[in-house]
Amino acid sequence: MAVQDARQRAEVGAHDGGCTCGDCPHGVREGHRRAVAEFLSKRDEFAAGQGLPAAVAHSASASRQWVSEELTQSAVLVAERRRAEGEAWLARLWRRSVYTLWGLVVLLLLVQALTAIGPGWTTARTAGLLAAVVTAGALTAASYFHRARGGALAPVIGEDNRLSTSRAVAVAWVLFVAYAVLFLAGRLAAASDPDERDDLISGLELARGAGAVTVLAVVCAVAVLVRRVVGVRVLGQRLQKVRADRPRAADLLTDDAGRGTFADIQYVVIGAVALLFAAVRLGRRPDQLPDLPWGLALVVLISAATYVAGKYAEGGRPVILSVVRSREAGDLDGPIRTGDDIEIRGAGFVPPGAGTADRLARMVVRIGPVNVHVPLVPVRGGFSNPTDTVLTVPVPADVEPGRVEVQVVTAAGVETGRYAIDVTD
């Protein structure tokens, strides 16, 4: 027993403090934090012109290439640590989702108990609580089977490892309607009066809940349509998608780059407001499906149409507008020669969500038959090359003089059109 206790204490101590083993959640988080700190320190050091070896310090092109390679290797390590942390976080998420579900059930019980003071406890309150327990139990079982993919949140995580706005809204309405039907079924099972049973059955007729059923059908159709639209546009290279390290709640309101988008925000807000109204109607009239007014249903339909239109309008293929010779201060003007730097001007070179160093380092420029990796040029707080609108790369010696074509391949794998330039001896 003493030997086992000592071994357990040693194992616990090994995972405390600065553990970076990668075999425990704390070690994954700490390892990622340290890797990021080391990378930022190295980037700022290179940006200040420090840390360069004497063998490359005399040549601007050689030092730039050496710095880019060093930063790329460090960025790859950071990316590996970041992915490991994302996987560990996703594996832990299912327990948090289960705790949240049952916390909501307890909250419903407390609200019902407080509101029952005076009027007394009714069969409707019992049916509502049982419906919540059944729903939470089913979601708990589903969370366990999908525990490696985020538990209860697995259905709303898209292929890009982000929370899907359309799926989240659709799932919220599906769960609400399922809860409402279970609630009415519980009341029907407990009803002893034939007239009460008839009223409950008639409460499920389409005329009573046409608005809610219409909204449910529309949000589910939007979720399926948006998935199809995004998939087709990605395969057609009209939309650039980069996989996220882990889903975040902000994904519901932002684009892939983390910027708030009007289409997503208005869809979530209007959907949540309509859902809250439907929940209040169910509480006030617990004998039928919530009769969502057609005016409110129309508002949700307009919001859904705006969201779909926004998905059609977002993104675009990267494009090269011009290619010029990069000129340092004091250099003479002249044509593009092998060994010169060229400046590629355009738009869409950095896809949303691809601003990290490891993804920037994946960008390639094809100059004729030669693939040139875009060098990382650090500045304090970020990189001056590459950017979304300008790339600077050297023309390698393997490029034959004459007319050659330039093409950019982004981190998402999308290619620009070809742009012809003249390279002289």
C-alpha positions in Angstrom: 0.0 0.0 0.0 2.8 2.4 0.8 4.5 1.7 -2.5 1.2 2.3 -4.4 0.6 5.6 -2.5 4.1 6.8 -3.3 3.6 6.0 -6.9 0.3 7.8 -7.1 1.8 10.9 -5.4 4.7 10.8 -7.9 2.3 10.6 -10.9 0.1 13.4 -9.6 3.2 15.6 -8.9 4.5 14.9 -12.4 1.3 16.5 -13.9 1.3 19.6 -11.7 2.8 22.9 -12.3 4.7 23.0 -15.6 3.7 19.6 -17.0 4.0 19.5 -20.8 3.8 15.7 -21.3 0.8 15.8 -23.6 -0.8 12.8 -21.9 -3.1 14.9 -19.6 -5.3 17.9 -20.2 -3.1 20.1 -18.1 0.0 19.0 -19.9 -1.6 19.7 -23.3 -2.6 23.2 -22.2 0.7 24.0 -20.7 2.6 22.7 -23.6 0.6 24.8 -26.0 1.1 27.9 -23.9 4.8 27.5 -23.7 5.1 26.8 -27.4 3.2 30.0 -28.2 5.3 32.0 -25.8 8.5 30.7 -27.4 7.3 31.4 -30.9 6.2 34.9 -30.1 9.5 35.6 -28.4 11.5 34.3 -31.4 9.3 36.2 -33.9 9.8 39.5 -32.1 13.6 38.8 -31.7 13.9 38.3 -35.4 11.8 41.3 -36.2 14.2 43.4 -34.1 17.2 42.0 -36.2 18.5 39.9 -33.4 19.4 36.2 -33.3 20.8 36.0 -36.9 23.9 33.8 -37.4 26.9 35.5 -38.9 26.9 33.2 -41.9 23.6 34.7 -43.2 23.7 38.2 -41.7 25.6 39.7 -44.6 22.8 38.8 -47.1 19.3 40.2 -46.9 17.8 37.4 -49.0 19.7 34.7 -47.1 18.8 36.1 -43.7 15.2 36.4 -44.8 15.1 32.8 -45.9 16.8 31.6 -42.8 14.4 33.5 -40.5 11.4 32.2 -42.5 12.6 28.6 -42.1 13.1 29.0 -38.4 9.7 30.6 -37.9 8.1 27.9 -40.0 9.5 25.1 -37.9 8.4 26.8 -34.7 5.0 27.5 -36.1 4.6 23.8 -37.0 5.3 22.9 -33.4 2.8 25.4 -32.2 0.2 24.0 -34.6 0.7 20.5 -33.3 0.4 21.6 -29.7 -2.7 23.7 -30.7 -4.4 20.7 -32.4 -3.6 18.5 -29.4 -5.2 21.0 -27.0 -8.2 21.3 -29.3 -8.7 17.5 -29.3 -8.4 17.3 -25.5 -10.8 20.2 -25.1 -13.3 18.6 -27.4 -13.1 15.3 -25.5 -13.8 17.1 -22.2 -16.7 19.0 -23.6 -19.2 16.2 -23.4 -19.1 16.2 -19.6 -19.7 19.9 -19.5 -22.6 19.6 -21.9 -24.1 16.9 -19.7 -23.7 19.0 -16.6 -25.3 21.9 -18.4 -28.3 19.8 -19.5 -29.1 18.5 -16.0 -28.4 22.0 -14.6 -31.2 23.3 -16.8 -33.5 20.5 -15.6 -32.8 21.4 -12.0 -33.4 25.1 -12.9 -36.8 24.1 -14.4 -37.6 22.2 -11.2 -36.8 25.2 -9.0 -38.8 27.6 -11.2 -41.8 25.3 -11.2 -41.5 24.9 -7.4 -41.4 28.6 -6.9 -44.3 29.3 -9.2 -46.4 26.5 -7.7 -46.5 28.4 -4.3 -50.1 29.5 -4.1 -51.7 27.9 -7.2 -50.3 24.5 -6.1 -48.6 21.7 -8.1 -50.4 20.5 -11.2 -50.2 17.6 -13.6 -49.0 20.1 -16.3 -45.9 20.9 -14.1 -45.3 17.2 -13.6 -45.6 16.6 -17.4 -43.2 19.4 -18.1 -40.6 18.1 -15.7 -40.9 14.6 -17.0 -40.5 15.8 -20.6 -37.4 17.7 -19.6 -36.0 14.6 -17.9 -36.6 12.4 -20.9 -35.1 15.0 -23.3 -32.0 15.5 -21.1 -31.7 11.7 -20.7 -31.7 11.2 -24.5 -29.2 13.9 -25.0 -27.0 12.5 -22.3 -27.0 9.1 -24.0 -26.2 10.7 -27.3 -23.4 12.8 -25.7 -21.8 9.6 -24.3 -21.7 7.9 -27.7 -20.3 11.1 -29.3 -18.0 12.0 -26.4 -15.0 12.2 -28.7 -16.7 14.8 -30.9 -18.1 17.2 -28.3 -21.0 15.3 -26.8 -24.3 17.0 -27.2 -22.7 19.7 -29.4 -21.6 17.1 -32.0 -24.6 17.7 -34.4 -23.9 21.5 -34.6 -20.1 21.2 -35.2 -19.5 21.6 -38.9 -16.9 19.9 -41.2 -14.6 22.8 -40.6 -14.6 22.1 -36.8 -16.6 25.3 -36.1 -20.1 25.7 -34.6 -22.6 25.9 -37.4 -25.1 28.8 -37.0 -27.7 27.2 -39.2 -27.4 23.8 -37.5 -27.6 25.4 -34.0 -30.8 27.3 -34.8 -32.3 24.2 -36.4 -31.3 22.0 -33.4 -32.8 24.5 -30.9 -36.1 24.4 -32.7 -36.1 20.6 -33.1 -35.4 20.2 -29.3 -38.1 22.7 -28.4 -40.8 21.0 -30.6 -39.8 17.6 -29.3 -40.1 18.9 -25.7 -43.5 20.4 -26.5 -44.8 17.1 -28.0 -43.4 15.1 -25.0 -45.1 17.6 -22.7 -48.4 17.2 -24.4 -48.0 13.4 -24.4 -47.3 13.4 -20.7 -50.5 15.5 -20.1 -52.5 13.2 -22.3 -51.2 10.1 -20.4 -52.3 11.7 -17.1 -55.6 13.0 -18.3 -58.7 11.1 -17.0 -61.4 13.3 -18.4 -62.4 12.4 -22.0 -63.0 16.1 -22.9 -59.5 17.0 -21.7 -58.0 14.2 -23.8 -59.9 15.4 -26.8 -58.6 19.0 -26.2 -55.0 17.8 -25.9 -55.3 15.7 -29.1 -56.8 18.7 -31.0 -54.0 20.8 -29.7 -51.6 18.8 -32.0 -53.6 19.7 -35.1 -51.9 21.7 -37.8 -54.3 24.6 -37.4 -53.1 25.2 -33.8 -49.3 25.1 -34.5 -49.0 26.0 -38.1 -46.7 28.9 -37.4 -44.3 26.9 -35.3 -44.3 24.0 -37.7 -43.6 26.3 -40.6 -40.6 27.9 -38.8 -39.3 24.4 -37.9 -39.5 23.3 -41.5 -37.7 26.4 -42.7 -34.8 26.4 -40.3 -34.2 22.7 -40.9 -34.3 23.3 -44.7 -31.9 26.2 -44.2 -29.4 24.0 -42.3 -29.4 21.4 -45.1 -29.3 24.0 -47.9 -26.4 25.9 -46.3 -24.4 22.8 -45.9 -24.9 22.0 -49.6 -24.1 25.6 -50.7 -20.9 25.7 -48.7 -19.8 22.3 -49.9 -20.4 23.1 -53.6 -18.7 26.5 -53.4 -15.6 25.0 -51.7 -15.3 22.2 -54.3 -15.8 24.8 -57.0 -13.0 27.0 -55.5 -15.4 29.9 -55.0 -15.1 29.7 -51.2 -12.0 29.2 -49.1 -12.4 27.2 -45.9 -9.6 26.5 -43.4 -10.3 24.0 -40.6 -10.4 25.4 -37.1 -8.5 23.9 -34.1 -11.7 23.7 -32.0 -15.2 25.0 -32.0 -16.0 28.2 -30.1 -19.3 29.8 -29.0 -18.3 32.9 -31.0 -18.6 30.9 -34.2 -22.3 31.3 -34.1 -22.0 35.1 -34.6 -18.7 35.5 -36.6 -17.1 34.4 -39.8 -14.1 32.1 -40.0 -11.8 35.0 -39.2 -13.6 35.9 -36.0 -15.3 39.0 -37.4 -18.9 39.5 -36.5 -21.3 39.0 -39.5 -24.7 40.6 -39.9 -26.3 37.6 -41.6 -25.3 35.3 -38.7 -26.1 37.7 -35.9 -29.6 38.6 -37.1 -30.4 34.9 -37.8 -29.4 33.9 -34.2 -31.1 36.9 -32.6 -34.4 36.6 -34.4 -34.4 32.8 -34.0 -33.8 33.1 -30.3 -36.5 35.7 -29.8 -39.1 33.7 -31.7 -38.1 30.6 -29.7 -38.5 32.5 -26.4 -41.9 33.7 -27.5 -42.9 30.1 -28.4 -41.8 28.9 -25.0 -43.8 31.6 -23.3 -46.9 30.6 -25.4 -46.4 27.0 -24.4 -46.3 27.9 -20.8 -49.4 30.1 -21.0 -51.4 27.6 -23.1 -50.1 24.1 -22.1 -52.9 22.3 -23.9 -51.6 22.8 -27.5 -48.5 23.4 -29.6 -47.4 27.0 -29.4 -49.4 29.0 -31.8 -46.7 31.2 -33.2 -48.3 34.3 -34.9 -47.9 34.4 -38.6 -46.3 37.9 -38.4 -43.5 36.5 -36.2 -43.2 33.5 -38.4 -42.8 35.8 -41.4 -40.0 37.7 -39.6 -38.2 34.4 -39.0 -38.6 33.5 -42.7 -37.1 36.8 -43.8 -34.2 36.3 -41.4 -33.6 32.8 -42.8 -33.7 34.1 -46.4 -31.2 36.9 -45.4 -28.9 34.3 -43.8 -29.0 32.0 -46.9 -28.3 35.0 -49.2 -25.3 36.0 -47.0 -23.9 32.5 -47.4 -24.2 32.8 -51.2 -22.5 36.2 -51.1 -19.5 35.5 -48.8 -16.1 34.4 -49.9 -14.6 34.5 -53.4 -11.7 33.1 -55.3 -8.3 34.8 -54.8 -7.2 36.9 -57.7 -3.9 38.4 -59.0 -4.3 42.0 -60.2 -0.7 42.8 -61.0 2.9 41.6 -60.6 5.7 44.2 -60.3 9.4 44.1 -59.5 10.0 44.8 -55.8 12.3 47.8 -55.5 14.3 48.7 -52.4 15.2 52.4 -51.6 18.1 53.5 -53.8 17.8 50.6 -56.3 17.6 51.4 -60.0 14.5 50.7 -62.0 14.7 47.8 -64.4 12.9 44.7 -65.7 12.3 41.5 -63.7 15.4 39.3 -63.6 16.1 36.0 -61.9 17.1 36.6 -58.2 14.9 39.7 -58.0 12.0 40.0 -55.7 8.5 40.4 -57.2 5.5 41.9 -55.6 2.2 40.1 -56.3 -0.7 42.4 -55.8 -4.3 41.1 -55.6 -7.0 40.0 -53.1 -8.0 37.0 -51.1 -4.5 35.5 -50.7 -5.0 34.8 -46.9 -8.3 32.9 -46.3 -10.4 33.8 -43.2 -9.0 31.9 -40.3 -5.6 31.3 -42.0 -3.7 34.1 -40.3 -1.5 31.8 -38.1 2.1 31.4 -39.0 1.9 27.7 -39.8 -0.9 28.4 -42.4 0.8 31.4 -43.8 3.9 29.3 -44.4 1.8 26.9 -46.5 1.3 29.5 -49.2 3.1 28.8 -52.5 3.7 30.9 -55.6 4.2 29.1 -58.9 6.6 31.0 -61.2 6.7 28.9 -64.4 7.5 25.3 -63.4 9.0 26.3 -60.0 7.1 26.3 -56.7 8.3 29.1 -54.4 7.2 29.1 -50.8 6.2 32.5 -49.6 8.8 33.6 -46.9 7.6 34.8 -43.6 8.8 38.3 -42.8 8.3 39.1 -39.1 7.4 42.5 -37.6 6.6 43.2 -34.0 3.1 41.8 -33.4 2.7 39.9 -36.7 4.1 39.5 -40.3 4.5 42.0 -43.1 4.7 39.2 -45.6 2.5 37.5 -46.7 -0.7 39.6 -46.5 -4.1 39.3 -47.9 -3.4 41.7 -50.7 0.4 41.6 -51.3 2.9 38.8 -51.5 6.7 39.2 -52.0 8.7 36.3 -53.3 12.1 35.9 -55.0 12.4 34.7 -58.6 14.6 31.6 -58.3 17.5 30.9 -60.7 15.7 27.8 -62.0 13.2 30.0 -63.8 14.2 30.3 -67.5 14.2 33.8 -69.0 11.2 34.6 -71.2 7.5 34.8 -70.7 6.4 32.8 -67.6 3.1 32.5 -65.7 2.6 33.3 -62.0 0.0 31.6 -59.9 -0.7 31.8 -56.2 -1.9 28.8 -54.1 -3.4 29.8 -50.8 -3.4 27.9 -47.5 -6.9 26.5 -48.3 -5.5 25.0 -51.5 -7.3 27.4 -53.8 -5.4 28.5 -56.9 -5.6 31.9 -58.6 -5.7 32.5 -62.3 -2.5 32.6 -64.2 -0.7 36.0 -64.7 2.0 36.3 -67.3 5.2 38.2 -66.7 8.5 38.7 -68.6 11.8 37.5 -67.0 15.0 38.8 -68.6 18.6 37.6 -68.2 
